[in-house]
C-alpha cells in the first residue's frame, strides 16, 4: 500500500515496539480504489506518549475526544484511536464496512467485516445493523448519501430504508457537522441525483426544499418543475461553494410566490427576495461564515435582474451591484438559463455580451469605488461640508462617475461639489 513515508514509518515503529497497530478507514478504502488519500486514521494499543515520542516538535494535538486524538503536523494530519476493547467490537462501531478494512505494515490487508468484497460489489453496507450504526452517530445518514454519490456505489437496501426512517435524528447533530457534509455533497461533480433521491432527508434541515418537488412552473421560459430546475442549475454551476449554495436556494421560495395571470401563465413575483431571505435564515442556522452568507444572499437577490442592453442601464446595474461576486453572478445566471427551456438557450449569447460589457466598464475605470474617486473627504471638508454629508456627497459623486455623468477628475468633481454647496443641497 502506497502511503505517506512518515505514516508507514510510524506503523513499523509501533509494531516493532510490540503494539498492535493498523491503518484503517478512508486511507485504506481509497488506496484500494486507487483514489487520492486525504485522511489517515490509525488504530493502536500503544500509549499516547509512545506515539508522541515518534514525532519531532512539528506535531501537536489539534483535537481530542474520548480515546481519539488528532495530531496536526507540518505536512499532514492524522487521527489516532487508542484501542481499549476487542478489535472487532471496535470495527463494528465504525460506520460502513468499506471503512473497516485494516492495513498492517507486515501482514498487509485484514478484513473482518467483508469490506473488500463490498468495494468489489460497489456497495455501502453498515458495519453493524443499520439502526445501531445510524443511532450511534446520525451524521452517518449524510455520509452514506455522500459515499453513494462520491464513489458511485449503491446503498444496501436495509441501510437505505433506515436513512429515511432515521432522518429526524439529524436534528440532534451539531449544525456545523451538517454544514460540512452538505458542503461535500454540493461540491461533487453532479449532486442533483442524491439531492432528489434523498429529498426528505435534506428537507429536515432545508425545510422549504420539499415544497418544490413536482411544483409546475407553467411558463414559456420553463420546461421543468421548480425542483428539477433548481437541481439542473446546481449541476450547471462550477463546483464552488458560494455558487452551489446560491443555485440550491435561488428559487426555493417559488411555490410561496405562485400566481397566474389571465392567460394562465404562472408568475413568481418576489421569489428572488423571499428566496434570499430563506437562504439567509437557513445558512445562518447551519453556522456558515458571514462572508459566505452575504455573497449567497446577494447572488440570489440579483439572479433574476435583467438590465436592458443600453449603456445607462448596464452602468446603473453595475453601480448597484458592484464588482464583488460579479463573475459569480453571471455564472449563476448562465446556469439558470441552462436549467430553463432548452429552446431558449440562445439567450446565453446576449448574457455573455452583457457580462463582457460590464467587465469592460470595470477594466477601463468607468466604474469606480469611493477609494478610487479623484476627490476625497478632506477636500469636501475644506469646502465646508461636515459629518455625514461628506460620505453622502462622495457617494453621490461616485454614482455620477459610474453613470458617466461626470468624469473622474478632481477639478470636475471639485466644481460639482461647489455647485452642491452653492445651491444648498442638504444631505442626511
Residue pairs with C-beta under 8 A, 6 or more apart in sequence:
1 23
1 28
1 31
1 103
1 108
1 109
2 31
3 23
3 27
3 31
3 37
3 40
3 103
4 37
4 40
4 76
6 73
6 75
6 76
7 23
7 27
7 40
7 42
7 76
7 78
8 105
9 54
10 21
10 42
10 51
10 54
11 21
11 22
11 23
11 42
11 103
11 104
11 105
12 105
13 54
14 21
14 44
14 46
14 50
14 51
14 54
15 21
15 104
15 105
15 106
17 46
17 50
19 44
19 45
19 46
19 50
20 43
20 44
20 45
20 83
20 87
21 42
21 43
21 44
21 45
21 46
21 104
21 105
22 42
22 43
22 44
22 102
22 103
22 104
22 110
23 40
23 41
23 42
23 43
23 102
23 103
23 104
24 41
24 42
24 43
24 91
24 94
24 99
24 100
24 101
24 102
24 103
25 39
25 40
25 41
25 79
25 94
25 99
26 37
26 38
26 39
26 41
26 99
27 37
27 39
27 40
27 41
27 103
28 101
28 102
28 103
28 109
29 98
29 99
29 101
29 115
29 119
30 36
30 37
30 38
31 37
31 103
32 101
32 109
32 116
32 119
33 119
33 151
39 77
39 78
39 79
40 76
40 77
40 78
40 79
41 78
41 79
41 80
41 81
42 78
42 79
42 80
42 81
43 81
43 83
43 87
43 90
43 102
44 51
44 80
44 81
44 82
44 83
45 82
45 83
46 82
47 82
48 69
48 80
48 82
51 71
51 80
52 59
55 71
55 73
58 73
58 74
59 71
59 72
59 73
59 74
60 71
60 72
61 69
61 70
61 71
61 72
62 70
62 71
62 72
62 77
63 69
63 70
64 70
67 81
67 82
67 83
67 84
68 79
68 80
68 81
68 82
69 79
69 80
69 82
70 77
70 78
70 79
70 80
71 77
71 78
71 79
71 80
81 90
83 90
87 112
88 112
88 113
91 100
91 102
91 112
91 113
91 127
92 100
92 113
92 127
92 128
93 127
93 128
93 136
94 100
94 127
95 126
95 127
95 133
95 137
95 140
95 143
95 144
96 115
96 118
96 124
96 125
96 126
96 127
96 133
96 140
96 143
96 144
96 147
97 113
97 114
97 115
97 118
97 125
97 126
97 127
98 115
98 118
98 119
98 124
98 125
98 147
98 153
99 115
99 127
100 111
100 112
100 113
100 115
100 127
101 109
101 110
101 111
101 115
101 116
101 119
102 109
102 110
102 111
102 112
103 109
103 110
104 110
109 116
111 117
113 127
114 125
118 124
118 125
122 151
122 152
122 153
122 154
123 153
123 154
123 155
123 156
124 144
124 147
124 148
124 151
124 153
124 154
124 155
124 156
124 159
125 156
125 159
126 132
126 133
126 134
126 156
126 158
126 159
126 162
127 133
130 156
130 158
130 159
130 161
130 162
131 162
131 166
133 140
133 159
134 140
134 141
134 162
134 163
134 166
134 169
135 166
135 169
138 166
138 169
138 170
138 172
138 173
139 170
139 173
139 177
139 178
139 181
141 163
141 166
141 167
141 169
141 170
141 201
142 170
142 178
142 181
142 182
142 185
142 201
143 181
144 155
144 159
144 163
145 163
145 185
145 194
145 198
145 201
146 181
146 184
146 185
146 188
146 194
147 153
148 154
148 155
148 194
149 185
149 188
149 190
149 191
149 193
149 194
150 184
150 188
155 163
163 198
163 201
164 198
164 200
164 201
167 200
167 201
167 204
168 204
170 178
170 201
170 204
170 205
171 204
171 205
175 285
175 286
175 287
176 286
176 287
178 205
178 286
179 286
179 287
179 288
182 202
182 205
182 286
183 241
185 191
185 194
185 195
186 234
186 239
186 241
186 244
186 245
186 248
187 239
187 241
187 244
188 239
189 239
190 235
191 234
191 235
191 244
192 231
192 232
192 234
192 235
195 202
195 231
195 234
195 248
196 227
196 228
196 231
199 209
199 210
199 213
199 227
200 210
202 209
203 209
203 210
205 282
205 285
205 286
206 248
206 252
206 282
208 252
208 253
208 255
208 256
208 278
209 227
209 248
209 252
211 255
211 256
212 225
212 226
212 227
212 230
212 251
212 252
212 254
212 255
213 225
213 227
214 225
214 227
215 225
215 226
215 227
215 254
215 255
215 258
216 225
216 226
216 266
217 224
217 225
217 226
217 229
217 254
217 266
217 268
218 260
218 264
218 265
218 266
219 265
219 266
219 267
220 265
220 341
221 340
221 341
221 344
222 229
222 340
222 341
223 340
223 341
223 342
224 232
224 339
224 340
226 251
226 254
226 255
229 251
229 339
229 340
230 247
230 248
230 250
230 251
230 252
230 339
231 339
232 335
232 338
232 339
233 247
233 250
233 251
233 332
233 335
233 336
233 338
233 339
234 244
234 247
234 248
234 335
236 247
236 334
236 335
236 338
236 339
237 243
237 244
237 246
237 247
237 331
237 332
237 335
238 331
240 328
241 292
242 292
242 295
242 296
242 299
242 325
242 328
243 299
243 328
243 331
243 332
243 335
245 279
245 283
245 288
245 292
245 296
246 279
246 295
246 296
246 299
246 300
246 303
246 328
246 332
247 332
247 335
249 275
249 276
249 278
249 279
249 282
249 296
249 300
250 272
250 275
250 299
250 300
250 303
250 332
250 336
251 268
251 271
251 275
252 275
252 278
252 279
253 271
253 274
253 275
253 277
253 278
254 268
254 271
254 275
256 271
256 274
257 268
257 269
257 270
257 271
257 274
258 266
258 267
258 268
259 266
259 267
259 268
259 269
260 266
260 267
261 267
271 304
272 300
272 301
272 302
272 303
272 304
273 301
275 300
276 297
276 298
276 300
276 301
279 293
279 296
279 297
279 300
280 293
280 297
283 292
283 293
283 296
284 293
288 296
295 324
295 325
295 328
298 321
298 324
298 325
299 325
299 328
299 329
299 332
302 321
302 329
303 329
303 332
303 333
303 336
305 317
305 321
307 313
307 314
307 316
307 317
307 354
308 314
309 350
309 353
309 354
311 404
312 403
312 404
314 354
314 357
314 358
314 361
315 361
315 366
315 367
315 402
315 403
315 404
316 403
317 358
318 326
318 358
318 361
318 362
318 367
318 402
319 367
319 399
319 402
319 403
321 329
323 362
323 367
323 369
326 358
326 359
326 362
327 355
330 351
330 354
330 355
333 351
334 348
334 351
334 352
337 344
337 345
337 347
337 348
337 351
338 345
338 348
360 366
361 367
365 372
365 408
366 402
366 404
367 402
368 398
368 401
368 402
368 408
369 398
370 394
370 395
370 398
372 408
373 394
373 397
373 398
373 401
373 408
373 413
374 408
374 409
374 410
374 412
374 413
375 394
375 397
375 410
375 413
375 414
375 417
377 390
377 391
377 394
379 410
379 414
379 417
380 389
380 390
380 393
380 394
380 417
381 390
383 414
383 417
383 418
383 421
384 421
385 393
385 417
385 421
387 428
388 427
388 428
389 426
389 427
389 428
392 427
392 428
393 417
393 420
393 427
396 420
396 427
397 406
397 413
397 416
397 417
400 406
400 416
401 407
401 408
401 413
406 412
406 413
406 416
